[in-house]
C-alpha cells in the first residue's frame, strides 16, 4: 500500500498560512508528497524545499486569472496534484489545515483495513475550525463539520467545485465540460480531526487574504494591489457563536502558537444569527442533528 499526499498553495506566508506545519503533519503517513506551488514571491517555495524530505516533489505552476470565477483555480490546482500522485490512497491537505499526530494511527489503520474494499472510495474527517485565536472554535452550521480528505487514487476522481471535496466522473471531458454533476464518493467516517486555521491568523494578514480570496471568485475584484492590503480583519464578522477549545493542538503547531502576535477578545454579544439559524442551532444542541447540512459524500457505516 502506497500513500500519496498532495496540496496546493501560492504566497502562503504573505497571508500567514501554516503551510509548513500542514505538510509536516501528514508526512509520516506519506510515501510521497506532491506540493503544487503557484508562482510566489514570499519564500513559500524555498521554505517547502528547505523541509528537506526526499518524499516531497514540487510542481511549479502559474495561476490562470481566467479561472478566478467561482474559485475554479483552486479545483484546477488540486487536480494537478491529484493527477500527479502514484500512490493507492490520496491524502489531500490544504495549507490552512493540520493533522494531529494522535490521529495518525487511526488514519493509517483505516487505509490498511479498507485497502481491498473497493466499495470504499475514501474517508471523512471531523473539522475543528479555529476562529480568532487557538482557544475558540466555530461549531455552528456556518462551518462545515466534515469533509473528505483521503480518497482512492482513481482516474475518475476530480476536485469538486472549488476543491473542498471530490467526485467521480465518466470522463475527463465530462468533468471539464460541466455536463455532469459527478457521483458522490462512498466514504467511511473517521474520528480523525482536521485542525482548520483559516480564521486563526494575524488579523492584518487575514484582512488582505479575505480581499484576495474573494478575487478568486469574482475576477472584477482582482487587483495587483490585493497583496498590499493592510486591513485589520474583524473576526466577529464571521462569528455567530464560538465554543472554547481546551484540547491540545498538533505538535507541528507548537512554535507558531507560541509566537502568536495578536490579541483576540471574544464578545458573545456580537454574535449574529438569523432567526432560522438560531432555531436550527438550538435543535442541534439538543439532538446533535444538523438539519439540512450539505453533504458532498455518501456515508458507509
Secondary structure, 3 states (H helix, E strand, C coil): CCEEEEEEECCCHHHCCCHHHHHHHHHCCCCEEEEEEECCCCCHHHHHHHCCCCCEEEEEECCCHHHCHHHHHHHHHHHHHHHHCCCCEEEECCCCEEECHHHHHHHHHHHHHCCCCCCCCEEEEEEEEEECCCCEEECCCCCCCEEEEEEECCCCEEEECCCCEEEECCCHHHHHHCCCCCEECEEEEEEEEEEEEEECCCHHHHHHHHHHHHHCCCHHHCCHHHHHCCCCCCHHHHCCCEEECCCCCCHHHHHHHHCCCCCCCCCHHHCCCCHHHHHHHHHHHHHCCCCCCCCCCEECC
